[in-house]
Amino acid sequence: MSSEKGAARRLFGTDGIRGTANRAPMDPGTALRLGQAAGHFFNRGTHRHRVVIGKDTRLSGYMLEPALTAGFVSAGMDVVIVGPLPTPAIALLTRSLRADLGVMISASHNPYEDNGIKLFGPDGLKLSDDQEAAIEALMAGDLARSLVAPSRLGRASRLEDAPGRYIEAAKQSFPRGLTLEGLRVVVDCAHGAAYKVAPTVLWELGAEVVSVGVAPDGFNINRNVGSTAPAALAELVRERRADLGIALDGDADRVVLVDEEGTLIDGDQILALIAESWKRDGRLRSQCVVATVMSNMGLERFLRGQGLTLHRTAVGDRYVGERMRELGCNLGGEQSGHMIMSDFGTTGDGLVAALQVLAVLVDQKRPASEVCRRFAPLPQKLVNIRHTGISPLDREEVREAIKAEEEKLGARGRVLIRASGTEPVIRVMAEAEEESMVNEVTDRLAGAIRRGIAA
């Protein structure tokens, strides 16, 4: 059984703070206090302090953005507002503008009713557990000392050319000398943060672009579109006879692909393809790849056959990034589609990952159905079980059921049970060489957990 990394925190989960919009902790009051506390935490030294704030396209972003701005300004920090942009763009701009802090307002792949706040340090990296814990402690205390004198209040301004800066950075990740001319690409932006920049990048690199999910209205983000709902994209790829379909999520830090036949290509296959390509070109550092405990055993076996080592972490791209830096590795990711390529950025970037795949398609002049199927995944099943109150994983009978299934599987497979870091859900995953065994294990474990919830 897996446990999440990091100390228990009330507000921060595996990917910042997240919740229902206009309800604590995603209400203006909490956002204001977060701005004051984070502003106070980073307001060190004599230089003029600066924070970059971006968001996706949720209606509630218009509520949280000014609340955060007020908090930071009251703590003496200048605020640079960039509007809807992908999460990797905020990490990039934080470093480019020499800011002390970057903030992304997004709940990623969740529906519009939810929102979230992610924080980046001056290096463009997500804050550590210790930093988040320190900011949370400040929020719980008396914030009066974080408020500066009237003469030291910060200022707020808008950076008009922010999208262009990210567009150019994304294009620079595509190999010089190659072009996407002759390729038809369908890109699904999930009515989210990349609705302008992603189609622009692909078009400027020469592709014929078919865009969907590019008409945000504040409510439709991720609704039947994007990386968590690729069925419509697959149908459109077949209908338009496209060479590749790209599905981003609401903040564009993750991606899944669809080949010309409409078959889904998940993050594990993307990771395998990029690793193989980079190794062949001499670009893969440390001869290793980092993924999470969720990645398929088939990926591990494929990489071993390439002479590469797979290192696993707890779920969360932040933990993937931390392990990559420890190992000196420049490639890591998650089955869900987060791809971290440290040569190009500090956090997951769905568009840049898709460009790496497109580069291989162009170079090899073969269809995606051949290029992107790097290994046969072992049967794997994931069941999500919602609960309220105390986690059922704390019950002795549930722990015993999990141990029994692990012993039955032995070396033929594995079981992963974990509590989500962003919602009250227990994730039950089993993987084995036989699909019938996977179904039986997940059914028995799901039943045990549901009985634990009802007890």
N, C-alpha and C positions, 0 to 999 in steps of 0.2 A: 504493500500500500504506500502511496506517495503522500508526502505532506508538503505544503507550500513553504517556500523559503521566506525567512524574515520574521521579525517579531510581530506579535499581534498588534494591530493598530485599529482604531475605531473608524477613521475617515479614509485612509489610503488603502487601496487594494493592490492587486498585481499590476494595475495600469492606471495609477492616479486615483482620483476621487470620481465616483460615478453614482447616479441615482435618478429618480424620477424628477423631471423638471418642475421647479417651483415648489418642491417639497425638500425639506432638509435631507441630505446636505447640499442638494442642488438648488438652493434658494439664494436670493440676492444677499441676505444677511451673512450666510456662510461664505459666499464668494468675496464679500467685502472684507471679512475677517481674514480670509486666506490671503488676499492681496496685502493687507496690513502686516500679517505675520511673515509671509514670504519676503515682502519688501524689507522688513526689519532684519530678517535673517541674512539677506544678501546685501544690505546697505552697509558695506564695510569699506574702509579706505577713503581717500579724499577725492577720488574722481567722480564725475557726474554719473550717477547710476541710471541704468536703462533696462527696460523689460520689453520684450516683443510679445504681442498677443495676437494669435490667429484663431480661427474657428472653422467649423464646417457650416452646413446650410440649415441647421435646425432653427426653428422659430425662437427657441429659448436662448439661443446665442445672443440675441438682441437684449436679453435681460441680464445675462451673466457677464457679458463683455464690459458694459459700463460699471457694473458693481466691482469687478476686479480692477478696472481702471481707477475708480475712486479710491480703492484700498491702496493701490501702489502709489498713486499721487500723494495720498495723505502720509505715506511712509517716506516720501522724498525721492521717489523714483520717476524718471521720465518714462512715458509709455509710448511705444510705437505700435500702432494698430495696422494690421495688414489685411483684415477681412478673410473671406473664405479661401483657404489654401491647405494643401495636404500637410499632415503632421511632419513628414520629412522636410518640408519647406520651412517650417518653423524652427526645427533644429538647425537647419542650414543658415537661416537668417540670424539666429541667435549668435552663432559664431561669426558670421560675416559682419554684423553690425557691432561686434565687440560688446554685446549686451551681457548683463550679469545674470539674466534669467530669461527663459522662453516659456510661454504658456500656450497650450493648445486646448481649446474648448470643443470637445467632441466626445461622443459615446461610441465612436468607431462603427461597428456593424449593428448596433442596437437600433430599435425603432425611434421615431422622432420624439416620443414621450420622454425618453431618457436623455441625459446629457452627462458630460464628464469634464474633468479638468486634469490635464497632464502637465507636468513641470519639467523643464530642461535647465541644466546648469549652463554656465558660460562656455563649456566645452561642447555643448550640443548633446550631451548625454542625459538620459533620464536620471532623476535624483536617486540617490541611494536610499535604502531603508532607514539608515540613521538620519539622513537629512530630512526625510519626510516625517520621521518621528519627532525631530526637533521642531519643525514647523507646526506640527499638530499640537505639541506641548505649548508653544507660544499662543496658538489659537485658543487653547483652553484657559489661558491665564489672562492677566490684565494687560490689554493692548494699548493702554494710554501712553506707555513709554515709547511705543512705535510711531506715534504721531509727531511729526516734525513741526518746527515753528513755521508761521505763515511765510516767512522769507525763504524757506527751504522746500516748499511744496514743489512736486514734480510738474511736468507739463505733458500733455498728450498731443500726438500728431499722427497723421496717416502717411504710410509709405506707399506712394502710388505705383511705383515700378516693381513692387514685390513679386507679382506673378512672373514678370519677365526674367527676374533673377533666377527663379526656380526653373523656368523653362530652359534657360541656357545651361544651367547646371545639369539638368536631366539629359539634355542632348549631348553634353560632353562625356557622358558615360557610354555612349554608343561609339563603337570603334570608328576612328577616323578613316575615311576611304571607303566605307560601306554606305549604302543607301537602302531605303525601304521601297524604292521605286519598283513597281510591278507587283507589290503585295497589297492585297485588300485586307484590312484589319477592322474588326468590329470591337469597339471599346465601350464598356458599360461602366459609367462613372457613379452609379448608385444614387444619382441626384445629390451627390455629395461634394466634398471639398475640391475634387479634381475636375469638376464639370467643365471648366474652361481650359485648364493647363494641359490635361492629358491628351485630348484630341489635337491641340495645337502642336505639342511635341511630335506626335506621330505624323501629322501633316507636314510639318517643317522638315522632317527627315525623309519625306518623299512618299509615304504610304497613301493609298486611297482609304480614307477613313469613313467608317459608318459609326455614328455616335448614338448611343442610347443612354438613358439615365442622366440627361444633361439639362433638365428643366426643373430645377428645385423650386418648391413653393413653400418651404418651411415645414411641411408635413410629410412629404413623400420620400424622404431619405431612406434608403435600404428597403423600400416597400416593393417586394417582388422583383427586385433588381439587385445587382451587386454580387460580391463574392459569396454571400451566403444564400443566394437564390439565382444560380446560373442557368436555370432551365430555359428561360426566354432567350438568353444569349445564345445558347446552343442551337435553338431553333432558328434564330436569325442568321447565325453563321452558315448553317446548311442552306437556308433560303437564299442568301446573298452569295453563296459559293466563296466565302471568305477563306483566307489562308490561316487565320488565327483569330480567336476571340479572347479579349482581355476583360476580366471582371474585377474591378476594384471595390473596396468597401467605402464606408462613409467618409473616412479621413484619409483614404488612399495609402495606408501604410501596409496593406496586405493585398494579395492578388491570387486569383486562380485563373487558369487558362482553359480554353476549349479548342480542340484541334478541328481540322477542316471537316471531320466526320461528325462533329458535335459531341465528342467524348471529353469528359472533364479531365483536367490535368491539375492535380493538387500540389500543395507546397512541397511535399516530399519528392515528387518527380521533378519539379522545378529545381530544387536544391541539388538533386543528383545530376541533372543536365548541366547546370552552371559549374558544379564541382569538376565534372569530367572535362568540360570545355576549358576551364581555367587551368587545370592540371596540364592538359595537352599544350596550352600556350605558355606554360611556365609562370602563370600568374597566381596560382594558389599557394599561399604561404603556410608553412608549418605542416604541410601534408595532412591536414585534418579539416573536419567540418564540425560545427556545433549545431545540435538540434535539441529538442525537448524530449521528455519521456513519452510524449504522444506520437512521435514519429514511428513509422512502420519498421518492423524488423527487416523487411525487404530492402529498405534504404541502407541499413547497416551492413547487410550482406553485400549489396552492390558496391558500396564504398570500399569494403574490405577487399573485394576483387580488383579494385583499382589501386590497391596499395595505400588506401587512405584510412584514417581512423575517425570514427564518429564518437564525439563526446556529447553526453546528454545532460540536460539541466532540468530544473523545475519549469513548469509552464509559465510563459511570459517572455516577450522578446527582450525585456530588460535583463533577465538572467542569462539569456543567450549572449547578449552583447558583453556582459561582464565576463563570461567564460571565454569568449573570443579574445578579449584583451589580455586575459591571464595567459592564454596559450600562444598569443601572437598570430592568431588565425584571422583571415580576412573574409570568411564566408560562414554564415550561420542562418538558421531560419526555423520556421515552425510548419507543421503540416497544414495549418490553417491558412498559410500564405504570407506570413511575415517573413521577409527576406532582408537580412542585414548584410550589406556589402561595404565593409569599412573603407574600401578604396574610394567610395563615392559618397558616403554619408555615415551618420552615427546611429541611425535608427532604421526600422523597417521602411522600405520604399517599394510599393507595388509597381509603379510605373517603371522605375529603373530596372527592377527584376525582369519585367516583361521585355524590356529592351535587350537584356542579355540573351534571352531566349530568341528574340527576333534576329539578333546578330548571328546566332548559330544557324537559324533557318536560311538566312541570306548566304552565309558562308558555305554551307553544305548543299544548298539547292535541292533540299529534300522536303517533303511535306511534314507538317507538325506531327501527324499520326505516327510517323516513323522516328522522328528526331526526339520527341518528348516522352516516349514510353521507354524509360531506361531500365526498369526492373518490374517484375511481377510482384505486387504487394501481397503479403500474407493476409488472409481474411481477418478483418478487424471490425468490431462493432462498438459503437458508443451510444449509451443511454443516459439521458439527463433526467434527474429526479428532483423536483422542487420540494422544498420543505420550509417549515417555519419553526422558530424557537431553536432549541439546542440541536446541534448537528447529530444526526443518527450515527455518525462514525464514532461517537464517543461511547456508544453502547457496546457492552462486552459481547453480546450475542452476534452483533454485526461484525465485530473484529474477528471473532472465531469463524464466521462464515467465509470471510475473505481469506483467512489463513488456510482454510480447508480447500478452497478452490485453487489457491496458489500451489498447494502440495499436489493436487490432482494433475495440474498442467505440467509441473516439473519443467523440463527443458523444451517441451513441445510448444510452449507459448508463454504468455505473461498476462497478468492482471494489473490494471491501474485504476485505483479509486481515489478521487480527490475532490475536495470542496472547491467550487469556483471562487476566484478572488474578486469577482465583480458582481455576482448575484447569488441569491440563496438557492444554489443548485449543487447537487452531488453528481459528479460525472463518473459513470461506470464504463470502463473500457476493457475489453478482452481481445486478445490476439492469439491466433494459433494456426497451425498448418491445415486444419480442417474447419470448414465453415460451420458444420453441424456442432462441433465442439464449442466454437465461439458463441453460437446462439444459446446453447445450453448453459454455458458459464454465465453469460450476461443475464439470462432470464433468472437463474437461481440467485445471483447477487442482487439484482434489482428487487426481487421479491423479498430477500432478507432485509434490505435497506428500507423498503416500504413498510414492512412489519415493524422495523425499529422506529420509524416515524409515527406509526399509529399507536405504539405502546405507551 
